[in-house]
Amino acid sequence: MDITTNTTEPMEISNEEDAPTLFNEGTFRLYLPKDKKNLECRFYENEFPELESLVMVNVRNIADMGAYVSLLEYNNIEGMILLSELSRRRIRSIHKLIRVGRNEVVMVLRVDQEKGYIDLSKRRVSPEDIAACEDKFKKANAVHGVLRHLADRKGLYLKELYEKIGWPLYRKYGHAYDAFKLALREGEAGVKDPFEEIEIPDEIKTELKTYIRRRLAPKPVKIRADIEVSCFTYEGIDAIREALFAGMACGGENTAIKVKLIAPPIYTLSTMSLEKDAGIALLKKAIDTIEESITPKGGKMEVKLAPKAVSDKEETELQAMMDRLARENLEVGDDDDGDDYDE
């Protein structure tokens, strides 16, 4: 039942099919019930995944025949990882191979659309496949989050947003995420607005771009490397200090390089960068500079941890280790002072 009206007063509605259709600028229907069914939709235009494609699933239940899972990119429709498709090796315990609540990358073996059967395989997925699928899912999930936020804020049908915005961008750009990232560069020379040909109200377009900037704008990534620098010649400490300062000088105004002492002779280098690869390249340059400075003076430099992007958890663990070492050094110092005092 379609009703054109300007009111947004709540109405008693038994189900979605009976829901009155309210129009927002003549383009999108407004959803009135509070059960949030309007926020349900698959990520991609195809209702079911293609054979031999890789999908991300969440393990719901483990049975004798295999594991029942939900296909996260396809509105949580059910599938099954057959017991024989869990591992190439002999299965001693299914619970050691797969756990309830964990996300897994699997390959689609069979799709029966009429009966709703989807057979999946975990053992046919390579490590390279896992990395590619996780990257694709991460991007698609970001797109889904943006569109779902818009649907929730405006009381719209998420499926309609996909039909008018998401899926057309997937078709044109290969991935809607790439179009969203392009929208962040709007205003740059030669950059075309990816939403220019999308027929949606200006109000919706403006809010969509605003949330894309808030959600997907590049965030600084912390890059870290651990090195061992030593010099036992006459210049010793001065040579080490000079080499470390030379490495720090490789940084720029917005990409400063910091050096911290973990425990002699181990140092950690770190920088913040909007581009992970650029940050890694910068620390590699700093490490080369340190080696070029310390080597002629009889010292040496060894990389203990190659430059890599680090998580907050890893940084917390590093700080905890540094605090522990500081306490141990303090305790040793106290013991020495005590001995001197006794004498």
LINMORA-V798776 format. One record per residue. N is the residue number from 1. RES is the residue in one small letter. PSI is psi in degrees with one decimal (999 if undefined). Layout:
N|RES|PSI  N|RES|PSI
This chain:
1|m|120.8  2|d|126.2  3|i|122.9  4|t|121.9  5|t|160.6  6|n|-6.1  7|t|153.6  8|t|23.1  9|e|143.3  10|p|147.4  11|m|153.2  12|e|119.9  13|i|130.5  14|s|-37.1  15|n|173.6  16|e|-36.3  17|e|-32.4  18|d|-2.0  19|a|130.4  20|p|146.3  21|t|114.8  22|l|136.8  23|f|134.3  24|n|103.4  25|e|30.9  26|g|14.7  27|t|-50.0  28|f|144.3  29|r|145.1  30|l|139.9  31|y|125.8  32|l|-36.2  33|p|165.3  34|k|10.6  35|d|-3.3  36|k|18.0  37|k|-20.6  38|n|-14.4  39|l|8.9  40|e|127.5  41|c|148.4  42|r|164.0  43|f|-38.3  44|y|163.2  45|e|-38.3  46|n|133.1  47|e|-32.0  48|f|153.3  49|p|155.9  50|e|155.9  51|l|140.0  52|e|9.0  53|s|160.5  54|l|135.2  55|v|156.7  56|m|129.2  57|v|160.4  58|n|129.0  59|v|123.4  60|r|-38.1  61|n|144.9  62|i|124.3  63|a|-178.4  64|d|-35.1  65|m|-16.9  66|g|-152.7  67|a|130.3  68|y|132.9  69|v|164.2  70|s|132.1  71|l|105.0  72|l|-32.0  73|e|-7.9  74|y|46.8  75|n|34.2  76|n|30.2  77|i|154.4  78|e|144.4  79|g|174.2  80|m|131.9  81|i|110.1  82|l|148.9  83|l|-40.0  84|s|-12.7  85|e|14.8  86|l|-36.7  87|s|152.3  88|r|-22.7  89|r|168.9  90|r|133.3  91|i|113.8  92|r|-40.2  93|s|118.7  94|i|-29.1  95|h|-16.0  96|k|-17.1  97|l|-30.4  98|i|143.2  99|r|145.0  100|v|134.8  101|g|-10.7  102|r|144.5  103|n|140.2  104|e|148.6  105|v|126.1  106|v|163.7  107|m|141.6  108|v|121.9  109|l|-39.4  110|r|139.9  111|v|115.3  112|d|96.8  113|q|-31.4  114|e|-46.0  115|k|-13.4  116|g|20.5  117|y|131.6  118|i|112.5  119|d|137.3  120|l|161.0  121|s|135.3  122|k|-30.8  123|r|-18.2  124|r|5.5  125|v|126.5  126|s|163.2  127|p|-35.8  128|e|-38.1  129|d|-40.8  130|i|-45.7  131|a|-43.3  132|a|-43.0  133|c|-40.0  134|e|-38.2  135|d|-44.2  136|k|-42.7  137|f|-41.0  138|k|-43.2  139|k|-44.8  140|a|-35.6  141|n|-34.0  142|a|-42.6  143|v|-45.6  144|h|-41.6  145|g|-39.5  146|v|-49.0  147|l|-37.2  148|r|-39.2  149|h|-43.4  150|l|-42.9  151|a|-39.9  152|d|-42.0  153|r|-38.9  154|k|-3.9  155|g|35.0  156|l|169.5  157|y|121.8  158|l|-37.4  159|k|-37.2  160|e|-35.3  161|l|-38.3  162|y|-42.8  163|e|-36.8  164|k|-22.8  165|i|-61.0  166|g|-57.4  167|w|-37.3  168|p|-36.2  169|l|-36.4  170|y|-43.3  171|r|-39.2  172|k|-39.7  173|y|-1.2  174|g|-38.3  175|h|132.0  176|a|-27.7  177|y|-38.7  178|d|-37.1  179|a|-41.1  180|f|-41.3  181|k|-33.9  182|l|-35.1  183|a|-26.6  184|l|-20.4  185|r|11.0  186|e|133.7  187|g|-20.1  188|e|152.9  189|a|128.5  190|g|1.0  191|v|121.2  192|k|140.9  193|d|116.2  194|p|-16.9  195|f|5.5  196|e|-39.7  197|e|1.9  198|i|122.9  199|e|87.9  200|i|155.5  201|p|148.1  202|d|-35.8  203|e|-43.8  204|i|-41.9  205|k|-42.3  206|t|-45.0  207|e|-36.4  208|l|-46.8  209|k|-38.1  210|t|-44.5  211|y|-32.0  212|i|-43.6  213|r|-37.3  214|r|-38.4  215|r|-38.0  216|l|-1.1  217|a|138.3  218|p|135.1  219|k|140.7  220|p|136.7  221|v|136.5  222|k|126.6  223|i|136.0  224|r|149.3  225|a|145.3  226|d|132.6  227|i|156.6  228|e|119.9  229|v|124.9  230|s|153.2  231|c|117.2  232|f|17.4  233|t|-174.5  234|y|-38.8  235|e|-27.7  236|g|-111.5  237|i|-40.7  238|d|-38.3  239|a|-41.6  240|i|-45.9  241|r|-45.1  242|e|-40.5  243|a|-42.6  244|l|-39.7  245|f|-33.9  246|a|-39.7  247|g|-42.0  248|m|-32.0  249|a|-13.1  250|c|-19.8  251|g|163.6  252|g|-171.4  253|e|-39.4  254|n|0.3  255|t|56.7  256|a|144.0  257|i|126.9  258|k|145.9  259|v|128.5  260|k|143.0  261|l|121.7  262|i|-59.5  263|a|128.4  264|p|129.2  265|p|31.6  266|i|129.2  267|y|152.4  268|t|133.9  269|l|141.9  270|s|152.6  271|t|160.1  272|m|133.9  273|s|143.1  274|l|-24.9  275|e|118.5  276|k|-47.3  277|d|-38.5  278|a|-39.0  279|g|-41.6  280|i|-43.3  281|a|-37.4  282|l|-44.1  283|l|-34.1  284|k|-40.7  285|k|-41.4  286|a|-41.0  287|i|-43.7  288|d|-39.1  289|t|-41.3  290|i|-43.1  291|e|-40.5  292|e|-28.8  293|s|-40.2  294|i|-30.5  295|t|-47.5  296|p|-17.5  297|k|14.9  298|g|6.1  299|g|-179.4  300|k|156.5  301|m|134.3  302|e|134.1  303|v|121.4  304|k|-34.6  305|l|113.2  306|a|152.7  307|p|132.0  308|k|155.9  309|a|135.9  310|v|149.5  311|s|169.4  312|d|-34.7  313|k|-43.6  314|e|-37.4  315|e|-38.1  316|t|-41.3  317|e|-39.2  318|l|-45.0  319|q|-38.8  320|a|-40.4  321|m|-41.5  322|m|-38.6  323|d|-39.6  324|r|-43.2  325|l|-37.3  326|a|-40.8  327|r|-40.9  328|e|-40.8  329|n|-38.4  330|l|-40.9  331|e|-39.6  332|v|-41.9  333|g|-41.3  334|d|-40.7  335|d|-42.1  336|d|-42.9  337|d|-36.7  338|g|-41.3  339|d|-43.3  340|d|-40.0  341|y|-41.7  342|d|-38.0  343|e|999
